[in-house]
Amino acid sequence: MTDSSRDTPEGAGWGSAERGDYRDLMPQRTEKLSWLSPRTLWSARNGVLASWFGDPTGRTRERWVAQRAAAGAPADKVIRRTDPDRFSFLVIGDTGEGDDPQYAVVPGLLKEGADTRFAVLASDVIYPVGSADDYGTKFFRPYRDYRAPVYAIPGNHDWYEDLAGFMRVFCDDAPPLPPTPAPRALTRSWLRSLLWHRPRPDDGARLDEARKLRADAAQQAEQPGPYWAIDAGPVRIVGIDTGLLGTVDAAQGAWLREVSAGSRPKILVTGSPLYVDGEHRPCPIEGGGTVDDVVRDPAHHYVAAIGGDIHNYQRYPVDVDGRTVQYVVAGGGGAFMHATHTIPRVSVAGVTEDDFRSYPLRGDSLAFYSALYGRRLRLRRLFTLTQDEATAVIAERLGIRTGRDPGTGARVTRRTRLVAGLLGTARRPERRKRFRLPVRRIYTQVFSPSSATYSPPFFKSFLRLDVTPEAVRLRCCAATGNRAQEVDPPVEDEVTIPLV
């Protein structure tokens, strides 16, 4: 078995490794997506508008659901499959940038997924705004050789064009929604409507040609809407749509409570993780309650809650009234990497550093970003930290035992401490100063989204879940963009979740 990042730096993809063959899968020309481009930021403005002028997602979602019901979708929104009691499936989160990091995941995914029955895309299928014409290079082409169906839940980026592209691809080529009456002038809704980003009139002109890349009968999947449940073997997988702002509307909340009833073991898949970056984010439901209330209810028998949106892997085994629910972040499927070195020392819901798992490791994350900004700022000698230096300064700042030993020669110097601070590395709670400049917040909210990179290691990941009547084995498999990890994807984390 190939070394993982917890074993060696080479297992993390560092060193003079041979680049993988993933580029053979890519189109000859790809658009390099920049999250600092004014054009990109302007096209993705709907999330900001929704937070300022009111979020229309719930009403739009209800219209999509009503349209699908009129077309014959099952009222309970349950997909009933004929999988055996023992089967496997994949979960891939935040995939669709259409560049090197997304395609670097594909060789290992095809290898590990060759015998799986289906895959689930968890959040943000297409960046930057979910355009239908982007599905060719960002969905159909990368997964053309995956021979099983793919189901999906939308993320906030899929909602930036009111979910039109997503519904066409995953929901039986759903036609556009009819226009709504214009809001009254000089209201918040009127102002939002004036600024709202909508699909181009000709969006989707290339979609029929793109569909030919995944045209086999075995690859087809039809889902009843943007949220659904799948009955597969002994488990029920429940997928929810958290829209633009990470919330659930009242109608979907009522459905979630209804579909969660019963003794069948359940796995939640959501666009907004419930535990992430050392914090609890329970996800409010319009009208009262939270998604996590539903997950924690012992009558509902949830064993795991898997969320996308954050572009890395994290796992929190939370004790809920004597049983363990695995809360997982699984957004490493292709988009730029969100840093893990900014995660504080974990102490949440009884989960400590000894229980917590992440990929990339914090030291690898800090080394990655130090090299990235060393190149961008042309300050390589100042900024660039070796993997051992980064790991050592992480251990000092957080007071933790790191996932990989930094080695006896690693030194923590003024320079390494300065770089770690400038790049938003968290500090242990007792060393935080009350009036310290909020470097971590500035870094994570402003600089981190510009972190797209085109040379390995990429620190991408996907999940493989092996289901039996007794348990689910969840494994986080890594993709670095290097050949060694393509041939034999390393397992960065593994946990067995009892079902009985």
Secondary structure, DSSP 8 states (H G I E B T S, - for coil): ----TTT-TGGGT-SS--B-SGGGGS-SS-----TT-HHHHHHTTHHHHHHHH---HHHHHHHHHHHHHHTT--TT-EEE----SSEEEEEEES----SHHHHHHHHHHHHHTTT-SEEEEES-SSSSS--GGGHIIIIITTTTT--S-EEEE--TGGGGGTTHHHHHHHTTS-----------TTSHHHHHHHH-----TTTTTTHHHHHGGG-SGGG----SSSSEEEEETTEEEEEE--TTTT-B-HHHHHHHHHHT-SSS-EEEEESS-SEETTEE---BBTTS-BHHHHHH-GGG-EEEEEE-SSSSEEEEEEEETTEEEEEEEE--SSS----STTS---EETTEETTT-EEES-HHHHHHHHHHHHHHHTT-HHHH---HHHHHHHHHHHHT---SS---TT----HHHHHHHHHTT----GGG--TT---HHHHIIIIIGGG---SSS---EEEEEEEE-SSEEEEEEEEE-SBHHHHHS--EEEEEEEE--
